[in-house]
């Protein structure tokens, strides 16, 4: 009876399609939201692209302080936390979990209009925001490299010349949560404004060994200079330090660990239980120290900062934008996420410049043209320690330089009928010089050898579409768009490069407003053709000439297709009642997915795919190679059904005080978390529900909120890794039930 009851509760509590579109209590209609998804300011309902816009208020009520929290607000999006500061993004099954310093995401992450190349750098950006835009589908024309499956745009608030204002907030909760936020906005002169914001978060770990904690200090300062109505110059600087122990994992019951402790025993329970399980199953390896179980010495001590200038000048013919930026990322962490120890120390220095011109809106032909230059230099130390059996150490030095030119235009064929076309050319060069060493019991101190590489990658991405205004507030559209993720390297002295991956998406959609702007109904059908997918896994690499070992490998292995539809609805039922529904159905299948794996112990690898012996490379006994064929499997992190529901009601207590009751639920069908496709790596269907109650006095500028997230304390896996050598499974977890009290005051 419990599952039907939970489902009924979710349907009654009904997350909104576009959570940024809050009701207007003054007019009783849904607000109009302006987004910059297509590099110009446009009404969200007039943009012929699948975009979810999440407001700052919804980020706060959902308790989102990092990228992983976005998962519960956008059904098409899954954000996977990795080891240390690493983050992986998946949109409709397209994505990458970055395991090392060579990794890049397949979803473009943009902060303040600046593309961020490293998978560690998105952390620490979620405070004092205007909104977050999630673009679903390849964005190769306007966003370029590494936008295979889409883009995530995090847009901070700009300084406001309208007057002095400030805000301060405090939050406390279980797991010893303490959070403080603050912002002050002040005009410096008639033409210059300043905005300074900051956030401090400190929370104990969800797991009994102290992992899955959160500790961070962030700050941002922005100056806006507007000497006249044509020129605008925004200067921004931001800083974030990430501390704590970082992401953890739980040993999962499986064929090799049948009596591993339940998840609930790890949340507030004893870490010693899972170590005892490993000693029981692998006594010789564990007791001798040849394989080391997770310890409590993991840490994060990572620092990220950046500077950006955004120059806009309004000509009669349009707007010129020049956006130079510099970012410095220094992740430094030791992690056991999930299953074995990794050490990453990295210095990434990223420079970029984007120049674009957006034509005026009052022409039958409107366009955006521009150029982009990007350089990222990475120097790092990566070490993956598996006890006395194997330690792989490599010191990546990689430089990537990307150059692109692009343009996209819209032409009014007739009143209400438009054609859209765009194209982008990208040239990218990557070079690596990487000392690499793999030690073992039999060879504890081998010399370093150097892996080198110099590759050029060229890509032409394009988009074509048609738009039709079926009514004053009804848009029909169809388009074809392409995207790509650049190729690159992994640490090996022989073959060590991989090719770009590509995706072509076919989309038909409609956006509508009905009932005097009280009902919004959007729908989209899509078909994606995904080729040469890049995957990272533990595979065979040439660590010395003619000598093969196991290390992190990236290879082009997959060809997949995804099709489905997404329906989004938002209904302002009364002046004080708002209901949101976002439903996605997706069917994904790998038409081809074959790769070569290595087993250090020589036994066939546990897998949900077909595994056959492979003798293509000489490996020293007892290690053996195997061919793994996962053709016919669904894409990773691609549930067939995803449903977000939300409901809020405002009680008008007096002319100055409102009481707001809100709930949101996320329901997902089952999905696999890893390309191993083992039963332990499958997250079954689940439902989670958040609820909150806010007392606010808008005219007086204060509010107090009590909340409970994951009301039913549902255990949900976030990521999964097979522990090499032992071949047991460790999974990461989404947050358990959390509750707390938050208050804010503005002036």
C-alpha positions as CSV (number, residue, x, y, z in Angstrom):
1,X,0.0,0.0,0.0
2,X,2.9,2.4,0.6
3,X,4.0,2.9,-3.1
4,X,0.4,3.8,-4.3
5,X,0.1,6.1,-1.3
6,X,3.3,7.9,-2.2
7,X,2.4,8.2,-5.8
8,X,-1.0,9.6,-4.9
9,X,0.7,12.1,-2.6
10,X,3.1,13.1,-5.4
11,X,0.3,13.7,-7.8
12,X,-1.6,15.8,-5.3
13,X,1.4,17.8,-4.3
14,X,2.2,18.1,-7.9
15,X,8.5,20.5,-10.1
16,X,7.5,23.2,-12.3
17,X,8.3,23.0,-15.9
18,X,10.1,26.3,-15.7
19,X,10.5,27.0,-11.9
20,X,11.6,30.5,-12.6
21,X,8.1,31.4,-13.8
22,X,6.6,32.2,-10.4
23,X,3.0,33.5,-10.1
24,X,2.3,37.2,-10.0
25,X,0.1,37.9,-7.0
26,X,-0.6,41.4,-8.3
27,X,-2.0,40.4,-11.7
28,X,-2.9,36.7,-11.3
29,X,-1.0,35.6,-14.3
30,X,2.3,33.7,-15.0
31,X,5.2,36.0,-15.3
32,X,7.2,36.5,-18.5
33,X,10.8,35.2,-18.1
34,X,13.7,36.6,-20.2
35,X,16.6,34.2,-21.0
36,X,19.8,34.5,-22.9
37,X,20.0,30.9,-24.1
38,X,20.5,32.0,-27.8
39,X,23.1,34.7,-26.9
40,X,20.4,37.4,-27.0
41,X,17.7,38.4,-24.6
42,X,14.4,36.7,-25.5
43,X,11.1,35.7,-23.9
44,X,11.4,32.1,-22.7
45,X,8.1,31.2,-24.4
46,X,9.4,32.6,-27.7
47,X,12.6,30.6,-27.8
48,X,12.4,27.6,-30.1
49,X,14.8,25.6,-27.9
50,X,14.1,23.2,-25.0
51,X,15.2,25.4,-22.0
52,X,14.4,24.9,-18.3
53,X,15.0,28.2,-16.4
54,X,15.4,27.7,-12.6
55,X,15.0,30.8,-10.5
56,X,17.1,31.8,-7.5
57,X,14.2,31.3,-5.2
58,X,13.7,27.7,-6.4
59,X,17.4,27.0,-5.9
60,X,17.0,28.3,-2.3
61,X,13.9,26.4,-1.5
62,X,15.4,23.2,-2.9
63,X,18.5,23.6,-0.8
64,X,20.7,23.7,-3.9
65,X,24.2,24.9,-3.1
66,X,26.2,22.9,-5.7
67,X,25.7,21.5,-9.2
68,X,24.6,18.0,-7.9
69,X,21.4,19.5,-6.4
70,X,20.2,20.6,-9.9
71,X,19.2,17.0,-10.5
72,X,16.0,17.2,-8.6
73,X,14.8,20.4,-10.4
74,X,15.2,19.4,-14.1
75,X,14.0,15.9,-15.1
76,X,16.2,15.6,-18.2
77,X,19.4,16.4,-16.1
78,X,21.4,14.0,-13.9
79,X,24.5,15.5,-12.1
80,X,26.9,12.8,-10.8
81,X,29.4,13.8,-8.1
82,X,32.8,12.1,-8.7
83,X,35.9,11.8,-6.6
84,X,36.9,15.0,-4.8
85,X,35.7,18.1,-6.8
86,X,34.9,16.2,-10.0
87,X,31.4,16.6,-11.4
88,X,29.7,14.8,-14.3
89,X,26.7,16.1,-16.2
90,X,24.2,13.9,-18.1
91,X,21.3,15.3,-20.2
92,X,19.0,12.6,-21.7
93,X,21.7,10.0,-21.2
94,X,24.5,12.0,-22.8
95,X,27.4,12.9,-20.5
96,X,30.7,12.0,-18.9
97,X,31.9,11.4,-15.4
98,X,35.4,12.9,-15.2
99,X,37.8,10.5,-13.5
100,X,41.1,12.3,-14.0
101,X,42.9,15.5,-15.1
102,X,42.4,14.7,-18.8
103,X,38.6,14.7,-18.5
104,X,36.1,17.1,-19.9
105,X,32.3,17.2,-19.6
106,X,29.9,16.6,-22.6
107,X,27.6,19.3,-21.3
108,X,28.9,22.8,-21.6
109,X,29.0,24.6,-18.2
110,X,28.9,28.4,-18.5
111,X,29.3,30.8,-15.5
112,X,28.5,34.4,-16.1
113,X,28.7,33.8,-19.9
114,X,32.1,32.1,-19.6
115,X,32.6,28.5,-20.7
116,X,34.4,26.5,-17.9
117,X,36.5,23.6,-19.3
118,X,37.4,21.6,-16.2
119,X,35.0,19.2,-14.5
120,X,36.1,20.3,-11.1
121,X,35.5,24.1,-11.6
122,X,31.6,24.2,-11.6
123,X,31.5,23.9,-7.8
124,X,31.0,26.9,-5.6
125,X,29.0,29.0,-8.1
126,X,25.5,28.7,-6.6
127,X,24.8,31.9,-4.7
128,X,23.3,35.3,-5.5
129,X,22.0,34.1,-8.8
130,X,19.5,35.5,-11.3
131,X,18.7,32.1,-12.6
132,X,20.1,28.8,-14.0
133,X,19.3,27.9,-17.6
134,X,19.5,24.2,-18.7
135,X,19.5,23.8,-22.5
136,X,18.6,20.3,-23.7
137,X,20.1,19.0,-26.9
138,X,23.3,19.8,-28.8
139,X,24.4,23.4,-28.8
140,X,27.3,23.2,-31.2
141,X,26.5,26.4,-33.1
142,X,26.3,29.0,-30.4
143,X,28.2,27.2,-27.6
144,X,30.7,25.1,-29.5
145,X,33.0,22.5,-28.0
146,X,31.8,20.0,-25.4
147,X,28.1,20.9,-25.8
148,X,27.2,17.4,-27.2
149,X,24.1,17.0,-25.0
150,X,23.4,20.5,-24.0
151,X,24.5,23.4,-21.8
152,X,24.1,24.7,-18.3
153,X,24.2,28.5,-17.9
154,X,24.7,29.8,-14.3
155,X,23.8,33.6,-14.4
156,X,24.8,35.7,-11.4
157,X,23.0,38.8,-10.4
158,X,24.4,42.1,-11.8
159,X,24.9,45.3,-9.9
160,X,21.8,47.5,-9.9
161,X,22.2,51.3,-10.2
162,X,18.7,51.8,-8.7
163,X,19.9,52.2,-5.2
164,X,21.5,50.7,-2.1
165,X,20.2,47.3,-1.1
166,X,21.4,44.4,0.9
167,X,20.4,40.9,2.1
168,X,21.6,38.5,4.8
169,X,20.6,34.9,5.4
170,X,21.2,32.2,8.0
171,X,20.3,28.5,7.9
172,X,20.7,25.7,10.4
173,X,19.8,22.1,9.9
174,X,20.5,18.5,10.8
175,X,24.0,17.0,10.2
176,X,25.1,20.2,11.9
177,X,24.4,22.4,8.9
178,X,25.4,26.0,9.2
179,X,25.1,28.3,6.3
180,X,25.4,32.1,5.9
181,X,24.8,34.2,2.9
182,X,25.1,37.9,2.3
183,X,24.9,40.6,-0.4
184,X,25.2,44.3,-0.7
185,X,24.5,46.4,-3.7
186,X,25.5,50.1,-3.8
187,X,25.8,52.9,-6.4
188,X,29.3,54.3,-6.2
189,X,28.5,57.2,-8.5
190,X,25.9,58.1,-11.1
191,X,27.5,55.8,-13.6
192,X,29.2,53.1,-11.4
193,X,27.6,50.4,-9.3
194,X,29.0,47.7,-7.0
195,X,27.7,44.4,-5.9
196,X,29.4,42.1,-3.4
197,X,28.0,38.7,-2.4
198,X,29.3,35.7,-0.3
199,X,28.4,32.4,1.1
200,X,29.8,30.1,3.8
201,X,28.5,26.5,4.1
202,X,29.6,24.0,6.8
203,X,27.9,20.6,7.2
204,X,28.9,17.2,8.6
205,X,29.0,14.2,6.4
206,X,26.0,12.1,5.7
207,X,28.0,8.9,6.0
208,X,29.3,7.4,9.2
209,X,32.9,7.8,8.1
210,X,32.5,11.6,7.7
211,X,32.3,11.6,4.0
212,X,29.6,13.4,1.9
213,X,30.1,16.5,4.0
214,X,30.2,20.1,2.7
215,X,32.5,22.9,3.5
216,X,33.0,25.9,1.3
217,X,33.6,29.7,1.4
218,X,32.7,31.7,-1.7
219,X,32.7,35.4,-2.7
220,X,32.0,37.5,-5.7
221,X,32.4,41.2,-6.5
222,X,31.1,43.0,-9.5
223,X,31.4,46.5,-10.9
224,X,29.0,47.8,-13.5
225,X,29.9,51.0,-15.4
226,X,27.2,52.6,-17.6
227,X,28.3,56.1,-18.7
228,X,25.4,56.4,-21.1
229,X,22.6,54.3,-22.6
230,X,24.9,52.7,-25.2
231,X,27.9,51.5,-23.2
232,X,27.9,48.9,-20.4
233,X,31.0,47.4,-18.8
234,X,30.7,44.7,-16.2
235,X,33.8,43.6,-14.3
236,X,33.5,40.5,-12.0
237,X,35.8,38.5,-9.8
238,X,34.9,35.4,-7.9
239,X,36.6,33.0,-5.4
240,X,35.7,29.7,-3.9
241,X,37.5,27.4,-1.5
242,X,36.3,23.8,-1.0
243,X,37.2,21.9,2.1
244,X,35.9,18.9,4.0
245,X,36.4,15.2,3.3
246,X,34.5,15.1,0.1
247,X,32.3,12.6,-1.7
248,X,32.1,9.1,-0.2
249,X,30.7,5.7,-1.2
250,X,29.1,2.6,0.3
251,X,30.0,-1.0,-0.3
252,X,27.0,-2.6,-2.0
253,X,25.7,-6.1,-1.4
254,X,26.4,-8.3,-4.4
255,X,27.7,-11.6,-5.6
256,X,31.1,-11.1,-4.1
257,X,29.9,-9.3,-1.0
258,X,26.5,-10.8,-0.2
259,X,26.5,-9.7,3.5
260,X,27.7,-6.1,2.9
261,X,25.9,-3.7,5.4
262,X,22.7,-2.0,4.3
263,X,22.9,1.6,3.3
264,X,21.0,2.7,6.4
265,X,23.8,1.1,8.5
266,X,26.3,3.5,6.8
267,X,24.2,6.6,7.5
268,X,24.9,7.2,11.2
269,X,26.2,3.6,11.5
270,X,29.7,2.1,11.5
271,X,32.2,2.2,8.6
272,X,33.9,-0.8,10.3
273,X,31.0,-3.0,9.0
274,X,32.0,-2.8,5.3
275,X,35.7,-3.2,6.1
276,X,34.9,-6.3,8.0
277,X,33.0,-7.6,5.0
278,X,36.1,-7.0,2.8
279,X,38.3,-8.9,5.3
280,X,35.8,-11.7,5.3
281,X,35.7,-12.1,1.5
282,X,39.3,-11.2,0.7
283,X,41.3,-12.0,3.9
284,X,44.7,-12.5,2.2
285,X,44.6,-9.3,0.2
286,X,43.2,-7.1,2.9
287,X,45.2,-8.4,5.9
288,X,48.5,-8.4,4.0
289,X,47.9,-4.7,3.0
290,X,48.1,-5.6,-0.7
291,X,44.6,-4.0,-1.1
292,X,43.7,-1.1,1.0
293,X,40.0,-0.5,2.0
294,X,38.7,3.1,2.3
295,X,40.1,5.1,5.1
296,X,39.1,8.3,6.8
297,X,42.0,10.4,5.5
298,X,40.2,11.8,2.4
299,X,40.1,15.5,2.1
300,X,39.4,18.5,-0.2
301,X,41.6,21.6,-0.2
302,X,40.7,23.1,-3.6
303,X,40.7,26.7,-4.7
304,X,39.0,28.3,-7.7
305,X,39.0,31.9,-8.8
306,X,38.3,33.9,-11.9
307,X,37.9,37.3,-13.5
308,X,35.6,38.3,-16.3
309,X,34.9,41.5,-18.2
310,X,31.7,41.9,-20.3
311,X,31.6,44.9,-22.6
312,X,28.3,45.7,-24.4
313,X,28.0,48.6,-26.8
314,X,24.7,49.4,-28.5
315,X,25.0,50.4,-32.1
316,X,22.0,51.4,-34.2
317,X,22.4,48.1,-36.1
318,X,22.8,45.9,-33.0
319,X,24.9,45.1,-29.9
320,X,28.6,44.3,-29.8
321,X,29.7,42.1,-26.9
322,X,33.3,41.4,-25.9
323,X,33.9,38.9,-23.2
324,X,37.5,38.2,-22.0
325,X,37.9,35.9,-19.0
326,X,40.6,34.2,-17.0
327,X,40.0,31.3,-14.6
328,X,42.4,29.5,-12.2
329,X,41.4,26.1,-10.8
330,X,43.5,24.3,-8.2
331,X,41.8,21.1,-7.1
332,X,43.7,19.3,-4.4
333,X,42.0,16.2,-2.9
334,X,42.4,12.6,-1.7
335,X,39.3,10.5,-2.2
336,X,37.9,7.0,-1.8
337,X,35.0,7.8,-4.1
338,X,34.2,5.3,-4.8
339,X,36.1,2.2,-3.8
340,X,39.8,3.0,-4.1
341,X,42.2,5.8,-3.2
342,X,42.9,8.6,-5.6
343,X,45.1,11.7,-5.2
344,X,44.7,14.7,-7.5
345,X,46.7,17.9,-7.4
346,X,46.1,20.1,-10.3
347,X,46.7,23.6,-11.6
348,X,44.5,24.7,-14.5
349,X,44.9,28.1,-16.1
350,X,42.1,29.0,-18.5
351,X,42.0,32.1,-20.8
352,X,39.2,32.8,-23.2
353,X,37.8,35.7,-25.3
354,X,34.4,35.7,-27.1
355,X,33.4,38.5,-29.4
356,X,29.9,38.6,-30.9
357,X,27.5,40.9,-32.6
358,X,23.7,40.6,-32.2
359,X,21.7,42.5,-34.7
360,X,18.7,44.7,-33.8
361,X,15.4,43.0,-33.2
362,X,13.3,45.2,-35.5
363,X,14.6,43.7,-38.8
364,X,13.2,40.8,-40.8
365,X,16.6,39.1,-40.7
366,X,18.1,38.9,-37.2
367,X,21.4,37.3,-36.5
368,X,24.3,36.6,-34.1
369,X,27.8,36.3,-35.4
370,X,31.1,35.9,-33.5
371,X,34.4,34.4,-32.8
372,X,35.8,32.5,-29.8
373,X,39.3,31.7,-28.6
374,X,40.1,29.4,-25.7
375,X,43.3,28.1,-24.0
376,X,43.6,25.8,-21.1
377,X,46.9,24.6,-19.6
378,X,46.8,21.8,-17.1
379,X,49.7,20.6,-14.9
380,X,48.8,17.9,-12.4
381,X,49.7,14.9,-10.3
382,X,47.3,12.0,-10.4
383,X,47.9,8.9,-8.3
384,X,45.5,5.9,-8.0
385,X,46.5,3.6,-5.2
386,X,45.3,0.0,-4.9
387,X,47.6,-1.1,-2.1
388,X,50.7,-3.2,-2.8
389,X,49.2,-4.7,-5.9
390,X,49.2,-1.6,-8.1
391,X,49.8,2.2,-8.0
392,X,49.4,4.2,-11.1
393,X,51.0,7.7,-11.0
394,X,51.0,10.2,-13.9
395,X,51.8,13.9,-14.1
396,X,49.7,15.3,-16.9
397,X,50.9,18.4,-18.7
398,X,48.3,19.2,-21.3
399,X,47.6,22.3,-23.3
400,X,44.4,22.8,-25.4
401,X,43.9,25.8,-27.8
402,X,40.5,26.1,-29.4
403,X,39.4,28.7,-32.0
404,X,36.0,29.1,-33.6
405,X,33.8,31.3,-35.7
406,X,30.1,31.1,-35.7
407,X,26.8,32.6,-36.9
408,X,23.1,32.0,-36.5
409,X,20.3,33.9,-38.2
410,X,16.5,34.0,-38.2
411,X,14.6,35.2,-41.3
412,X,10.9,36.3,-41.4
413,X,9.5,34.5,-44.5
414,X,6.1,36.0,-43.7
415,X,4.1,37.1,-40.7
416,X,4.5,34.4,-38.1
417,X,6.7,32.1,-40.2
418,X,10.5,32.1,-39.7
419,X,13.5,30.1,-40.9
420,X,16.6,29.6,-38.7
421,X,20.1,28.5,-39.8
422,X,23.4,28.5,-38.1
423,X,26.9,27.1,-38.5
424,X,30.1,27.0,-36.5
425,X,33.7,26.0,-37.4
426,X,36.0,24.9,-34.6
427,X,39.7,24.1,-34.8
428,X,41.4,22.7,-31.7
429,X,44.9,21.6,-30.9
430,X,45.8,19.5,-27.9
431,X,49.3,18.6,-26.7
432,X,50.4,16.4,-23.8
433,X,53.7,15.5,-22.1
434,X,52.9,13.2,-19.3
435,X,55.4,11.2,-17.2
436,X,53.6,7.9,-16.2
437,X,54.6,5.0,-13.9
438,X,52.8,1.9,-12.7
439,X,54.4,0.2,-9.7
440,X,53.5,-3.2,-8.1
441,X,54.8,-5.6,-5.5
442,X,57.1,-7.2,-8.0
443,X,58.3,-3.8,-9.4
444,X,57.9,-1.3,-6.6
445,X,59.9,1.6,-8.1
446,X,60.0,1.5,-11.9
447,X,61.2,4.5,-13.8
448,X,58.8,7.1,-15.2
449,X,58.3,7.0,-19.0
450,X,56.8,9.9,-20.9
451,X,53.6,9.8,-22.8
452,X,53.4,12.4,-25.6
453,X,50.9,13.6,-28.1
454,X,50.0,16.4,-30.5
455,X,46.6,16.2,-32.2
456,X,44.4,18.6,-34.2
457,X,40.6,18.3,-34.2
458,X,38.3,20.2,-36.6
459,X,34.6,20.2,-36.5
460,X,31.7,21.9,-38.4
461,X,28.5,22.0,-36.4
462,X,25.2,23.4,-37.7
463,X,21.6,24.0,-37.1
464,X,18.5,24.5,-39.3
465,X,14.9,25.0,-38.3
466,X,11.5,26.5,-38.9
467,X,9.2,28.4,-36.5
468,X,5.6,29.3,-36.8
469,X,3.4,31.4,-34.6
470,X,0.1,29.4,-34.5
471,X,-1.5,32.0,-32.3
472,X,-0.7,35.1,-30.2
473,X,0.9,32.9,-27.5
474,X,1.4,29.6,-29.4
475,X,4.7,28.6,-31.0
476,X,5.4,25.6,-33.2
477,X,8.9,24.7,-34.2
478,X,11.1,22.0,-35.7
479,X,14.8,21.9,-36.0
480,X,17.9,19.7,-36.6
481,X,21.0,20.5,-34.6
482,X,24.5,19.0,-34.1
483,X,27.1,19.1,-31.4
484,X,30.5,17.6,-30.6
485,X,32.9,17.0,-27.8
486,X,36.6,17.4,-28.6
487,X,39.0,14.5,-28.7
488,X,42.0,14.2,-26.4
489,X,44.5,12.0,-24.6
490,X,44.9,9.6,-21.8
491,X,48.2,8.6,-20.1
492,X,49.9,5.9,-22.1
493,X,53.2,5.7,-24.1
494,X,51.7,3.9,-27.1
495,X,48.2,4.7,-28.5
496,X,46.8,7.4,-26.2
497,X,44.4,9.6,-28.1
498,X,40.7,9.4,-28.8
499,X,38.5,11.1,-31.4
500,X,35.7,13.6,-31.0
501,X,32.1,12.4,-30.3
502,X,29.2,13.8,-32.2
503,X,25.4,14.0,-31.8
504,X,22.6,15.0,-34.2
505,X,19.2,15.9,-32.7
506,X,15.9,16.1,-34.5
507,X,13.3,18.1,-32.6
508,X,9.6,19.1,-32.9
509,X,8.0,21.2,-30.3
510,X,5.3,23.6,-29.2
511,X,5.1,26.3,-26.5
512,X,1.7,27.8,-25.5
513,X,0.0,30.0,-23.0
514,X,-3.8,29.7,-22.4
515,X,-6.5,30.9,-20.0
516,X,-5.4,34.5,-20.0
517,X,-1.8,33.6,-19.2
518,X,-2.7,31.3,-16.3
519,X,-1.9,28.0,-18.0
520,X,1.4,27.2,-19.7
521,X,1.7,24.0,-21.8
522,X,4.9,23.1,-23.7
523,X,5.7,19.8,-25.4
524,X,8.7,18.5,-27.3
525,X,9.5,15.3,-29.2
526,X,13.1,14.4,-30.0
527,X,15.3,11.8,-31.7
528,X,19.0,11.9,-31.0
529,X,21.7,10.0,-33.0
530,X,24.9,9.7,-30.9
531,X,28.1,8.5,-32.5
532,X,31.7,7.8,-31.3
533,X,30.8,8.3,-27.6
534,X,33.8,8.8,-25.4
535,X,33.8,6.7,-22.2
536,X,36.3,6.6,-19.4
537,X,37.1,3.3,-17.6
538,X,39.9,1.2,-16.1
539,X,41.5,-0.4,-19.2
540,X,44.8,-1.6,-20.6
541,X,47.4,1.0,-21.2
542,X,51.0,0.7,-22.3
543,X,52.9,2.0,-19.3
544,X,56.3,1.1,-20.7
545,X,57.2,0.1,-24.2
546,X,55.8,-3.4,-24.7
547,X,54.5,-3.6,-21.1
548,X,50.8,-3.2,-20.4
549,X,49.0,-2.4,-17.2
550,X,45.7,-1.0,-16.1
551,X,44.9,2.7,-15.8
552,X,42.2,5.2,-16.6
553,X,41.4,5.0,-20.4
554,X,39.2,7.1,-22.6
555,X,37.9,5.5,-25.8
556,X,35.4,6.0,-28.6
557,X,33.1,3.0,-28.2
558,X,29.4,3.8,-28.6
559,X,26.7,4.5,-31.1
560,X,23.4,5.1,-29.6
561,X,19.9,6.5,-30.3
562,X,17.6,8.2,-27.9
563,X,14.1,9.2,-28.6
564,X,11.2,10.4,-26.5
565,X,9.1,13.4,-25.5
566,X,8.9,16.0,-22.7
567,X,5.7,17.6,-21.6
568,X,5.8,20.7,-19.3
569,X,2.8,22.4,-17.7
570,X,2.3,25.1,-15.2
571,X,-1.1,26.2,-14.0
572,X,-2.0,29.2,-11.8
573,X,-5.2,27.6,-10.6
574,X,-6.1,30.6,-8.4
575,X,-4.4,33.8,-7.4
576,X,-2.7,31.8,-4.6
577,X,-2.4,28.2,-6.0
578,X,0.2,27.1,-8.5
579,X,0.7,23.6,-9.9
580,X,3.6,22.4,-12.0
581,X,4.2,19.2,-13.9
582,X,7.2,18.1,-16.0
583,X,7.1,14.7,-17.5
584,X,9.8,13.1,-19.7
585,X,9.7,9.8,-21.5
586,X,12.9,8.5,-23.2
587,X,13.8,5.3,-24.8
588,X,17.6,4.9,-25.2
589,X,19.6,2.0,-26.8
590,X,23.2,1.4,-27.7
591,X,23.3,0.1,-31.3
592,X,27.0,-0.6,-30.8
593,X,29.0,-0.5,-27.5
594,X,32.2,-2.6,-27.4
595,X,35.4,-2.0,-25.5
596,X,38.5,-3.8,-24.2
597,X,38.9,-4.2,-20.5
598,X,41.7,-5.7,-18.3
599,X,41.4,-8.0,-15.3
600,X,44.5,-7.9,-13.0
601,X,43.5,-11.2,-11.5
602,X,42.9,-12.9,-14.8
603,X,39.3,-13.9,-14.0
604,X,36.4,-12.7,-16.2
605,X,35.2,-9.3,-15.1
606,X,31.8,-9.2,-13.4
607,X,29.5,-7.4,-15.9
608,X,26.0,-7.2,-17.1
609,X,27.3,-7.2,-20.6
610,X,28.8,-10.1,-22.7
611,X,32.4,-10.7,-21.7
612,X,34.8,-12.8,-23.9
613,X,38.6,-13.4,-23.8
614,X,40.8,-11.0,-25.9
615,X,44.4,-11.8,-26.9
616,X,45.0,-8.6,-28.9
617,X,47.7,-7.2,-26.5
618,X,50.5,-8.8,-24.6
619,X,49.8,-8.5,-20.9
620,X,51.8,-10.1,-18.1
621,X,50.1,-13.0,-16.2
622,X,47.9,-13.3,-14.3
623,X,46.3,-10.2,-16.0
624,X,44.1,-11.0,-19.0
625,X,42.2,-8.9,-21.5
626,X,38.5,-9.3,-22.2
627,X,36.2,-7.8,-24.8
628,X,33.1,-6.3,-23.3
629,X,30.0,-6.0,-25.5
630,X,27.2,-3.8,-24.1
631,X,25.3,-3.4,-27.4
632,X,21.6,-3.3,-26.9
633,X,21.8,-1.8,-23.4
634,X,20.2,1.5,-22.4
635,X,22.3,4.6,-21.9
636,X,23.7,5.3,-18.5
637,X,21.8,7.7,-16.3
638,X,18.8,7.6,-18.7
639,X,15.6,6.6,-16.9
640,X,12.7,5.8,-19.2
641,X,10.4,7.9,-17.1
642,X,11.1,11.1,-15.1
643,X,8.4,13.2,-13.5
644,X,8.6,16.4,-11.4
645,X,5.6,17.7,-9.7
646,X,5.1,20.8,-7.5
647,X,2.4,22.6,-5.7
648,X,2.4,25.9,-3.7
649,X,-0.4,27.7,-1.9
650,X,-0.1,31.2,-0.4
651,X,-2.2,32.1,2.6
652,X,-2.7,35.9,2.9
653,X,-2.6,36.3,6.6
654,X,-2.7,40.1,6.5
655,X,-1.8,43.0,4.3
656,X,1.8,42.6,5.3
657,X,2.2,38.8,6.0
658,X,1.9,35.7,3.8
659,X,2.3,32.0,4.7
660,X,3.4,29.9,1.8
661,X,3.1,26.1,1.8
662,X,5.1,24.3,-0.9
663,X,6.0,20.7,-2.0
664,X,7.9,19.2,-4.8
665,X,8.3,15.5,-5.8
666,X,10.6,13.7,-8.2
667,X,9.7,10.3,-9.5
668,X,12.1,8.2,-11.7
669,X,12.0,4.8,-13.2
670,X,15.1,2.6,-12.9
671,X,18.4,3.4,-14.5
672,X,22.0,2.1,-14.6
673,X,24.7,4.2,-13.1
674,X,27.8,2.7,-14.8
675,X,28.9,1.1,-18.1
676,X,29.5,-2.2,-16.2
677,X,25.7,-2.7,-16.0
678,X,26.0,-4.9,-12.9
679,X,22.8,-5.5,-10.9
680,X,24.4,-3.6,-7.9
681,X,24.8,-0.6,-10.2
682,X,21.1,-0.3,-11.0
683,X,19.1,2.4,-9.2
684,X,15.5,1.2,-9.1
685,X,12.5,3.4,-9.5
686,X,12.0,5.8,-6.7
687,X,10.2,8.9,-5.4
688,X,11.5,11.7,-3.2
689,X,9.5,14.6,-1.8
690,X,10.5,18.0,-0.4
691,X,8.2,20.2,1.7
692,X,8.6,23.7,3.1
693,X,6.6,26.4,5.0
694,X,7.5,30.1,4.6
695,X,6.3,33.0,6.6
696,X,7.2,36.2,4.9
697,X,6.6,40.0,5.1
698,X,7.6,41.3,1.7
699,X,7.1,44.9,2.6
700,X,9.3,44.6,5.7
701,X,11.9,42.5,3.8
702,X,12.1,39.3,6.0
703,X,11.1,35.7,5.7
704,X,11.5,32.5,7.7
705,X,11.3,29.0,6.2
706,X,11.1,25.5,7.8
707,X,11.8,22.7,5.4
708,X,12.2,18.9,5.1
709,X,13.9,17.5,2.0
710,X,13.7,13.8,1.0
711,X,10.7,13.5,3.4
712,X,10.5,9.7,3.3
713,X,14.3,9.3,3.7
714,X,14.6,7.4,0.5
715,X,18.0,5.8,-0.3
716,X,19.0,6.9,-3.8
717,X,22.3,6.1,-5.5
718,X,24.1,8.9,-7.3
719,X,27.1,7.1,-8.9
720,X,28.7,3.7,-9.0
721,X,32.2,2.3,-9.5
722,X,33.6,-1.2,-9.6
723,X,36.6,-1.4,-7.3
724,X,39.5,-2.7,-9.4
725,X,41.3,-5.9,-8.2
726,X,38.5,-6.9,-5.8
727,X,35.7,-6.3,-8.4
728,X,33.3,-5.2,-5.7
729,X,30.9,-2.3,-6.2
730,X,30.9,1.0,-4.3
731,X,28.0,3.4,-4.8
732,X,27.6,7.1,-4.0
733,X,24.4,8.4,-2.4
734,X,22.1,11.3,-2.8
735,X,21.3,13.2,0.4
736,X,19.2,11.4,3.0
737,X,16.3,13.2,4.9
738,X,17.5,16.7,5.8
739,X,15.6,19.4,7.6
740,X,16.2,22.8,8.9
741,X,15.3,26.4,9.4
742,X,16.3,29.3,7.2
743,X,15.8,33.0,7.6
744,X,16.6,36.1,5.5
745,X,16.3,39.8,5.8
746,X,16.7,42.4,3.0
747,X,17.2,46.1,3.3
